[in-house]
């Protein structure tokens, strides 16, 4: 079993920053990657970014490149998503995902 707990969401204005955290526990096999996925109201889920636990392979969606940074703290089993220059279209529930395990999500709302 794997447990994922996200935190750090909130209501911000366009141009502001937020940092999301995902604390993982359980059988988090270190040779797999962990990813952030978001879902806006009425829209399909969208891949945001992923990182291997070693931190040596990172992938970003085109929509967030240059604005978001994913990182990992292995001793804490925590993955972060630093989000800068937020835009209203970034408004969504952000989920941390490891294999087929999902966290409960954290709401990010960006006002214009």
N, C-alpha and C positions, 0 to 999 in steps of 0.2 A: 504494500500500500504506500501511496505517496500523498502527502498533504501539501497544498500550496495556498499561501495566504497573501493576498495583495493588499497594499495600502498606499496612501499618498495622493489619491485623487482629490478633486475639489473643483470649485468654481473660480475661474480666473478670467482675465481680460485678454483679448488678442495681443500677442507680443510678449506675454508673460511666460514664465517657466514653471514646471512641476517636475518632481522626481517620484516615480513610482518604484515601489519595492515589492519583491516577491520572495517570501521566506519559504523554503522547501524543507520538508522532513520526510523521513521514511526511506524507501529504497530508491534513491536517486542515483541510478547508474551513471558514473562519471563519463562514460564514453558516448553519451547521448547529449543532444543539445536541448536547450530550453528556449521557449519563444514567447513573445507577446503577440496577442491577437486582439483586435478591437471590433466592436459591433455597434454601429450607430442605429438609432431607432428607425425601424422600417427598412433597414439595409442588411445585406449579407455580411457575414464575418469577413474581416480583412486581416491578412498577415501584416505585422508591423516590423518585427525584427526578431532575430534569433542569435544565440551564442552558444558555443560549446562550454562545458563546465571549466575546461582549461583556459577558456578565453581566447583561443587562437584562431577561431573561425567565426566570423560575424557576417550576417546578411541583413540588409535593410530593404524595406519596400521603397520604391522610387518616391513615393509621396512624402516620406519622412527623412530621406537622405539629406545630410547637412544640417538638420535641425534636431534629430533625436540621436542619443547615444546609449547603447546597451552595454552593460558591464556586469561582471560577476565577482563576488567575494566568496571564494570557495570555503574558507574556514567557517564562514557564517551560513553557507548554503543559501545565499541570497543573491538574487539577480535584480539589477536596477535598470530603469529606463529614464534617462534624463531627457526631458522634453523642453526644448527652447523654442522661442519664437512661435508660440502656439497660435493656431488659426481656428476660426469657428468650425471648419470642416474636420478638425481633430476631435470634436465632441463625440464621445462614445463611451461605452463600457469597455474597459481594458481588462483582458484576461491573461493570466500567466498559464502556460500550457507545457506539460512535460509528458511526452509520449501521448497516452490517451487520458491523462489526468488534467483536470481543469480546476483553477481556483474559483472563488465566488465572484470575482470581478470587482473593479473599483471604477466609479463614475468620474469621468473628466468632462467638464463643461466649460467651453470657451465662448465668452460673449464678445460681440463685435463692438 
